[in-house]
Amino acid sequence: FAGNNGGDTSRGVTRDTIRIGIRFPADPIDFGQVYQFLADHGIHETREDLERTALGLLDYFNATFQFYGRKIEPVLWQGSGLAAQEIVGGGQEAANADAIKAAKELNVFADASAFTPPYADALVKQGIVAVGAPYMSRKWYSERAPYAWSITPDCSIITETAGELYTKQLAGKPAQYAGGALK
């Protein structure tokens, strides 16, 4: 890229950088049986592993994608929110405090670790692009546009696709592989 990129266009965006936050919650997320399954198969991710992966991805993005003369600047930080509370819809007060810190102290444009709805909501209220809340409804994303994004499809698409699969390919056909009385 050559030319004027607009300079400082938004909070966390300068002529040279785009600041992207990555919050580490105060507690590691423990998914119980899933975590145990991974551990039993030799997958033991530490915070250092997660940081190395995040920084590697950002290096890849900086080398591969056009940011009009800017480079992504990662901001890795320790949050106060508890993921275990947030993942089930609680912990809004701490999520709000973390989002305010991301906006006012860390000066980030976006946060790539908004994996819980309370934290994503809090970021959106601060005008920070929140990337990560998985499988929320189309309405949820529409109400938070243009700030809420995810790498996963919205749950409305998943439900519509499952319904279409059922009506076009399964409904009214024999359950020949069900076995026993279900057949």
C-alpha positions in Angstrom: 0.0 0.0 0.0 1.2 3.5 -0.8 -0.6 6.7 -0.1 -2.8 8.2 2.7 -4.6 5.7 4.8 -6.6 8.3 6.7 -4.3 8.3 9.7 -6.0 8.1 13.1 -9.5 6.9 12.1 -10.9 5.3 15.2 -10.0 4.5 18.8 -7.1 2.1 18.6 -6.4 2.8 14.9 -3.5 5.0 13.9 -1.6 5.7 10.7 0.6 2.7 11.6 -1.3 0.3 13.9 -4.6 -1.4 14.7 -4.7 -2.3 18.4 -6.5 -5.7 19.0 -7.1 -6.8 22.6 -6.9 -10.4 23.8 -8.2 -10.7 27.3 -7.3 -13.7 29.5 -10.1 -14.2 32.0 -9.3 -14.5 35.7 -10.1 -18.2 35.6 -9.2 -20.7 33.0 -12.2 -22.1 31.3 -12.7 -25.7 32.4 -15.0 -27.7 30.1 -14.9 -30.8 32.4 -15.1 -33.9 30.2 -13.9 -32.1 27.1 -10.8 -30.8 28.9 -10.2 -34.3 30.4 -10.6 -35.9 26.9 -8.0 -33.5 25.5 -5.6 -34.0 28.4 -6.0 -37.8 28.0 -4.9 -37.4 24.4 -1.8 -35.3 25.2 -3.3 -31.8 24.6 -2.3 -29.6 27.5 -2.6 -26.0 26.5 -1.0 -23.5 28.9 -1.5 -19.7 28.8 1.9 -19.5 27.1 0.7 -21.8 24.4 -2.4 -19.7 23.9 -0.3 -16.5 23.7 2.1 -18.0 21.3 -0.8 -19.2 19.1 -2.5 -15.8 19.2 0.7 -13.9 18.4 1.5 -16.4 15.5 -1.9 -15.8 14.0 -1.5 -12.0 14.2 1.9 -12.4 12.5 0.2 -14.4 9.8 -2.5 -11.7 9.4 0.1 -8.9 9.2 2.0 -10.8 6.5 -1.0 -11.9 4.5 -3.7 -9.3 4.6 -3.8 -5.7 3.5 -4.4 -3.2 6.3 -3.5 -0.1 4.2 0.0 0.5 5.7 -1.0 -0.6 9.2 0.0 -3.6 11.3 -2.0 -5.3 13.9 -0.6 -4.5 17.4 -1.7 -7.2 19.9 -2.6 -6.2 23.4 -2.6 -9.3 25.6 -3.9 -8.6 29.1 -5.3 -10.1 32.3 -9.0 -9.5 32.8 -10.9 -9.6 36.1 -14.0 -11.4 34.7 -14.6 -15.1 35.4 -15.2 -17.0 32.2 -17.1 -19.8 34.1 -19.6 -17.2 35.3 -19.8 -15.4 32.0 -20.3 -18.5 29.8 -23.6 -19.1 31.6 -24.7 -15.5 31.4 -23.5 -14.2 34.7 -20.5 -12.0 35.7 -21.8 -8.9 33.9 -20.3 -6.4 36.4 -16.7 -7.8 35.9 -17.2 -8.1 32.1 -18.3 -4.4 32.1 -15.2 -3.4 34.1 -12.9 -5.3 31.7 -14.6 -3.7 28.6 -14.1 -0.2 30.2 -10.5 -1.0 30.8 -10.1 -2.2 27.1 -11.7 1.1 25.9 -10.2 3.7 28.3 -6.8 2.3 29.4 -5.8 -0.2 26.6 -7.3 1.9 23.8 -8.2 -1.1 21.6 -10.1 -1.0 18.4 -11.3 -4.6 18.7 -11.1 -7.6 21.0 -10.5 -11.0 19.6 -11.4 -12.8 22.8 -15.0 -11.9 23.3 -16.1 -15.5 23.7 -18.8 -14.9 26.3 -22.0 -13.0 25.7 -21.6 -10.7 28.8 -18.1 -9.6 27.7 -19.2 -9.2 24.1 -22.1 -7.1 25.2 -19.9 -5.0 27.4 -17.4 -4.4 24.6 -20.2 -3.4 22.2 -21.5 -0.8 24.7 -18.0 0.7 24.7 -17.9 0.8 20.9 -15.3 -1.9 20.6 -15.5 -4.5 17.9 -16.2 -7.8 19.8 -15.1 -11.0 18.0 -15.9 -14.4 19.3 -19.3 -14.9 20.9 -20.3 -18.2 19.4 -23.6 -19.3 18.0 -25.7 -16.3 19.1 -28.9 -15.6 17.1 -29.1 -13.5 14.0 -31.2 -11.1 16.0 -28.5 -10.9 18.7 -25.9 -9.9 16.0 -28.3 -7.5 14.3 -29.0 -5.7 17.6 -25.2 -5.2 18.1 -24.2 -4.3 14.5 -21.7 -3.3 13.5 -19.7 -4.3 16.6 -20.4 -8.0 17.2 -18.8 -10.7 15.1 -18.0 -14.3 15.3 -16.0 -16.9 13.3 -19.0 -19.3 13.8 -22.3 -19.1 12.0 -25.2 -17.6 14.0 -27.5 -20.2 15.6 -30.4 -19.0 13.3 -28.5 -20.3 10.3 -27.8 -23.6 12.0 -31.4 -24.1 13.0 -32.7 -23.2 9.5 -30.2 -25.6 7.9 -31.1 -28.4 10.2 -34.8 -27.8 9.5 -34.2 -27.7 5.8 -32.2 -31.0 6.0 -35.0 -32.7 7.9 -37.8 -31.5 5.6 -35.9 -32.2 2.3 -34.1 -35.4 3.1 -35.5 -37.1 6.2 -39.2 -36.4 6.7 -41.5 -39.2 5.7 -38.7 -41.6 5.0 -38.0 -44.9 6.9 -35.5 -44.9 9.7 -33.8 -47.9 8.1 -30.6 -47.5 10.1 -32.1 -46.7 13.5 -32.2 -50.3 14.6 -34.6 -52.2 16.9 -38.1 -50.8 17.5 -37.0 -47.4 16.3 -36.7 -48.7 12.8 
